[in-house]
Amino acid sequence: MDGSSSFSAIISDPLLRSVYEQWRDLCRTLGRLPRRREIDPIDLPPAFLPLAMILVRERTGRYRCELAGARLQEMHKSSMTDMYVDEVLPAGPAEIRQRIYARALDDPCAAYCRLRFAIPGREFVASDRLYLPALSNDGDDVSVLFLRPELPVDRGPAGRRGG
């Protein structure tokens, strides 16, 4: 578990930082990673939820979306619940993300990074992402990952602020 304040300091987005600190404090209180059921979405800041996702690593090694926020589902133009990452994303981006997920679960530690992705009809945009591992509800395997991208403000076509 990463409990260092230096990790917290690198998270530039205040919302992501506060969620990381909440997870870190829960880890400290429990003396271990929290179980999936011990992280209640109701306790998270409301602004976190529309873009949040909960992934479960299956025994096969594939990552299944257990829950996805409304804004993420809007962006993907489909319900992502019970879909696998490799079904939702093209092969290259899926492979990169799955390596990040594996690192956060296998170490286990929080992870924070910046990825680029394409919004249809627009150029690539950067997105800061926070990954927080958790134990499954019924064992000691680290197989649940809470994540959330921080997306740039939607500026619409040609960089104009959308409404």
N, C-alpha and C positions, 0 to 999 in steps of 0.2 A: 504494500500500500504506500502511496506517495502522500506523506503528510507534511511535506515541506512548504514553507511560506514562499520559497523561491519559485515553486511551480505555480502557485496562485498568482504571483506577480507577473508571469509571462502571459497570462490570459487577459487580453486587451479589452474584451467585451465585458462590461460590468454584470450583465445577466448571467453569462456563462461562468464568470468568476464566482458569483454568489451561489450558483448551483453546485459548482465544484466544492466550494467551502462547506456547503451543507452536507454533501456526500462525505467529504473528508472528516467532518465532525461526527457523523454517524458511524463511520469506520472506527474512529477513536473511542466513541462511547461503547460500541459493541466489542471492540478488541479484535475485529475481523472485518472482512467484507460483508456488507449487508446481503440478506437474501432478497430475492425478487419481491416478495410480499412485504418486506420491511421498508421499501421505497414506495411511498404512496404518492401518486401523481397529484393528489389534492394538496399535499404539503409543498409542492413545487410552485414557483411563481407562475401565475396564469400566462404571462407572456412566453414562458418556456414551452408550453404544451403544444401550440399549433404546429411547431416544426420539430417536435421531439419524436423519437422513434425508439422502440424497444426491440432488439434483435435477440434471438436465441440461437446458439450454436447447437445444431443437432449432432447426434452421435456420428453421422456421416461426414461431419465437418462443414456442411452447408449452413448458411445463415438464413433463418426464417424470420420474417417480420411478424412480431406478435402484436404490435400496436404502432400505428403511425398517426401523427397529428393531421388535422384537417388541411392545413396549408401544404404539407408535403404531398398529400394525396391529390390536392388540386394541381400542384406542379407536375405530378406524374400522370395526371388525367385518369387515375384509376385508384381503386382501393388496393392498398399494398398489404393489407392484413393477410397473413398466411402465405404470402408470396416469398420466394427466395430472392436474395440479392442478385444472384446470377440470372434470374428471370426478368428483373426490373432494369438492370443496367447492362450496357454493352460489355463485352468480354474484358477489354482493357481496364476501364474504370472499376468494374466489379472485382477484378484481381487485385488492384491496388488497395481498394477499400478492405477487402477480406484479409490482406496482410496486416493492415492497421488493426482491424478487429482482433485478429489472432494475437498480435503483440500485446494489446490491452488485456486480453483474457489470459494469455499464457504467463505473463510476467507476475501476477496481475497488477495493473497500475492504471491510473487515469492517463489519458492521452489527449493531447491538444495539437492540432495541426491546421494548416491552410491548404485547401484543395481548390482546384479550378474545375468548373463544370460549365456545360453549355445549356443555355435556356433556348429552346427552339426559336429560330428567327433572330437570335442575338449572338453576340460574340461571347467568348468565355468570360466568366466572372469568378472572382475569388470568394471563397467561403471559409470562415474559421469554424472548426468543428471540435466539439468536446465529446470524449468517449469515457464512460464510467462503468467499470465491470461490477458484476454482482454474482452471488451464488445462486444456484437454482433453488427452488423452494423445497425440493425433496432429497437433497444430497449436498455433498461438499464440492461438487464440480463448479468451476467458474465458467458459466455458460450463458449468462445473460449480460447484455450490453445496452446501457442507456446512452443514447447519443442525440446530439442536436447541432445542426449547422446554424451559423449566424449569417444570414444572407444580407447582401448590400441592399440599400433602399432601391426599390423598383423605379427606374427612371424612364421606362418606356422606350419607344423607338428613338434612335438618334440622340440618346442621352437626355431627353426631356423628362422631367418629373411626371410620372404617370399618376392618374387619379382614380 
